[in-house]
Amino acid sequence: MRFLVGGIVVSLFSALGDSLKPKSFAGLFGAAPSVALVTLALTINADGASYASIEARSMIAGSAAFLIYAWAVCYALYRWRVRVLPITAGLLLGWFAVAFTIWSISLK
């Protein structure tokens, strides 16, 4: 059931992304938002709303940390013209630290 509902929602978000201009937005709607919504809906059904709210806060913390990570990678690559692998691998530790900090604060 999870795969069926997830596939349908991913397809709907993908169609939405294809209808927008510029086409670079298509990837934004292709996977992550639809999978997150399906996961939350199934979690509410299986474990209740309070557990799903903790998962939703974790998703928000992770996405906020990813936004900071993506900005830092772009800045470092543009500013210092360094190799991609060391920067992306090194900044993953920063992503984890930011995500864990936001998640910890949001639970209080």
C-alpha positions in Angstrom: 0.0 0.0 0.0 2.8 2.4 0.9 4.5 2.0 -2.4 1.3 2.4 -4.4 0.3 5.6 -2.6 3.8 6.9 -2.7 4.1 6.2 -6.4 0.8 8.0 -7.1 1.8 11.0 -5.1 5.3 11.2 -6.6 3.7 11.0 -10.1 1.3 13.9 -9.2 4.1 16.1 -7.8 6.2 15.3 -10.9 3.4 16.3 -13.2 3.0 19.5 -11.2 6.7 20.2 -11.6 6.6 19.6 -15.3 3.9 22.1 -15.7 5.9 24.9 -14.1 8.4 27.3 -15.8 11.4 27.1 -15.7 11.8 23.4 -16.0 14.4 23.4 -13.2 11.6 23.5 -10.7 10.5 20.0 -11.8 13.0 18.3 -9.6 11.8 20.2 -6.5 8.4 18.5 -6.8 9.6 15.2 -8.0 10.5 13.2 -4.9 11.1 14.7 -1.5 7.9 16.6 -0.8 5.6 13.8 -2.0 7.5 11.1 -0.2 7.4 13.2 3.0 3.7 13.7 2.7 3.0 10.0 2.2 5.3 9.1 5.0 3.5 11.5 7.4 0.1 10.3 6.3 1.0 6.6 6.8 2.7 7.5 10.2 -0.5 9.2 11.4 -2.5 6.2 10.4 -0.1 3.7 12.0 1.3 5.5 15.1 -0.8 8.6 15.7 -0.5 12.3 15.2 1.9 13.0 18.1 4.5 10.6 16.7 4.0 12.1 13.2 4.6 15.6 14.6 8.0 14.5 15.8 8.8 13.1 12.4 7.6 16.3 10.8 9.8 18.4 13.0 12.7 16.1 12.1 12.0 16.6 8.4 11.9 20.4 8.9 15.2 20.4 10.8 16.8 18.3 8.1 15.6 20.4 5.3 16.7 23.7 7.0 20.1 22.2 7.6 20.3 21.1 4.0 19.5 24.6 2.8 22.4 25.9 4.9 24.6 23.0 3.6 23.7 23.7 0.0 24.5 27.4 0.4 27.8 26.7 2.1 28.9 24.2 -0.6 27.9 26.7 -3.4 29.7 29.5 -1.6 32.9 27.5 -1.0 33.0 26.2 -4.5 32.4 29.6 -6.1 34.7 31.6 -3.7 37.7 29.3 -3.4 37.5 27.2 -6.5 38.4 24.0 -4.7 37.7 20.4 -5.5 34.1 19.2 -5.0 34.5 16.0 -3.0 36.5 17.4 0.0 34.1 20.3 0.4 30.9 18.3 0.1 32.2 15.5 2.4 33.6 18.0 4.9 30.5 20.1 5.1 28.3 17.0 5.7 29.5 17.1 9.3 28.2 20.7 9.4 24.9 19.6 8.0 24.6 17.0 10.7 25.5 19.5 13.4 22.9 22.0 12.2 20.2 19.4 11.8 20.8 17.9 15.2 20.9 21.4 16.8 17.6 22.5 15.2 16.0 19.2 16.0 17.1 19.4 19.7 15.8 22.9 20.0 12.5 22.1 18.4 11.8 19.3 20.9 11.8 21.6 23.9 
